Amino acid sequence: MVQAVPFFSMQAANQGLDVQASVARVVARDRYLLGEETRAFEQAFGAYCGVAHCVTVANGTDALELALRALDVGPGDTVMLTANAGYYGSIALQLVGARACYVDIDPRTMTLDPQALAHALKRCKPKAVIVTHLYGQLADIETLCALAARDGVAVIEDCAQSHGAAQGGRRAGSFGRIGCFSFYPTKNLGALGDAGAVVCSDAALAKRLTALRQYGWGRKYHNDVAGGRNSRIDEFQAAVLNDKLGHLDACNAQRREAADRYHAAFAGLPLQAPAVSRQDYVAHLYVVRSAQRNKLQSFLATRGVQAEVHYPIPDHRQATAAGHLLEGESLPHTQAACDSVLSLPCYPGLPRPHQQAVVAAVLDFFRR
Ligand SMILES: Cc1ncc(COP(=O)(O)O)c(C=O)c1O
């Protein structure tokens, strides 16, 4: 019988966690929104990221949208971003009425290419740049921030896949003006439902974000900030996140260990493996690239191994796309990535026999 190797298991990832206790704590306190758990998590997660402020919101897409609103990005503004990061940034831009301008990726890391950004900034002045730390891999964030700063352009980091990834002692979310996080269950720090956060070190920005996530209220029933809406996490999610935050580094280490095992096992195969396995890679996804991606995915399925494609369609080719490329640009590296990427199961608690089954199936595919 073929062993089923699911892409992700929340139960395995949450092993040892007493979720019932987190829930009971909230019920006992009888406060469900913006209470003690939320406040404690905001303080702890801000400190973890190395920033002064953390404002929790309902999900990662809201985090991006509210970050744009906080920076006054709206109709008539352009924002640069990559087109291989799942369309979340593009949705946020559509929500605020701004225009996306897509820039190509570095084919090695599949994150925003500093050279491509430098070239694009010579031709167009955006209001902001969204840098996505894709697959758990920090982009070349210091170079990108320096380029943006030279032109007075704000950097928003999309850290939904990179909780805890670090470079030079600084963590994802602490480099740009604002960092945006999702705590969707599969993320490196995952809730038991939707949740998100925005982090920054600018008190005025944090104040605006706090108003924007709750109807635009400066004070209760005082609608002071335009563009506000309801985007809160509940106390249950905050309680779970509080209990999980202390395990984040250990969970990231487990993800990296699985990635290292794959890396060693696949050496010599005609596959492109993730570029790094140091502190700047928290192995949110273990993404290989293969010219035979679709065949490999189908073969793995016959062996019970669920592999996924993150992401098959570049943003500018989506049916609802509204952004643009600079004239004469074609994003060849972005398209090539979308055509060749394949994510293998990689999460904390991934059973060792499942890791061995993944390795055996990949090796068999290339041996045939
Ligand atoms: C890179 C990236 N940005 C943003 C999001 C959006 O987060 P959410 O699903 O919480 O809205 C995700 C999550 O799926 C993501 O992977």
Ligand as a Chemical Component Dictionary entry (heavy atoms), coordinates in Angstrom:
data_LIG
# 
_chem_comp.id                   LIG 
_chem_comp.type                 NON-POLYMER 
_chem_comp.pdbx_formal_charge   0 
_chem_comp.three_letter_code    LIG 
# 
loop_
_chem_comp_atom.comp_id 
_chem_comp_atom.atom_id 
_chem_comp_atom.alt_atom_id 
_chem_comp_atom.type_symbol 
_chem_comp_atom.charge 
_chem_comp_atom.model_Cartn_x 
_chem_comp_atom.model_Cartn_y 
_chem_comp_atom.model_Cartn_z 
_chem_comp_atom.pdbx_ordinal 
LIG C1 C1 C 0 3.444  35.934 0.546 1  
LIG C2 C2 C 0 2.050  36.039 1.089 2  
LIG N1 N1 N 0 1.506  37.249 1.239 3  
LIG C3 C3 C 0 0.271  37.407 1.738 4  
LIG C4 C4 C 0 -0.507 36.331 2.076 5  
LIG C5 C5 C 0 -1.908 36.549 2.515 6  
LIG O1 O1 O 0 -2.168 36.110 3.808 7  
LIG P1 P1 P 0 -3.632 35.654 4.247 8  
LIG O2 O2 O 0 -3.928 34.345 3.595 9  
LIG O3 O3 O 0 -3.543 35.570 5.731 10 
LIG O4 O4 O 0 -4.562 36.731 3.805 11 
LIG C6 C6 C 0 0.034  35.047 1.970 12 
LIG C7 C7 C 0 -0.734 33.875 2.408 13 
LIG O5 O5 O 0 -1.271 33.041 2.004 14 
LIG C8 C8 C 0 1.334  34.889 1.442 15 
LIG O6 O6 O 0 1.892  33.685 1.303 16 
# 
loop_
_chem_comp_bond.comp_id 
_chem_comp_bond.atom_id_1 
_chem_comp_bond.atom_id_2 
_chem_comp_bond.value_order 
_chem_comp_bond.pdbx_ordinal 
LIG C1 C2 SING 1  
LIG C2 N1 SING 2  
LIG C2 C8 DOUB 3  
LIG N1 C3 DOUB 4  
LIG C3 C4 SING 5  
LIG C4 C5 SING 6  
LIG C4 C6 DOUB 7  
LIG C5 O1 SING 8  
LIG O1 P1 SING 9  
LIG P1 O2 DOUB 10 
LIG P1 O3 SING 11 
LIG P1 O4 SING 12 
LIG C6 C7 SING 13 
LIG C6 C8 SING 14 
LIG C7 O5 DOUB 15 
LIG C8 O6 SING 16 
# 
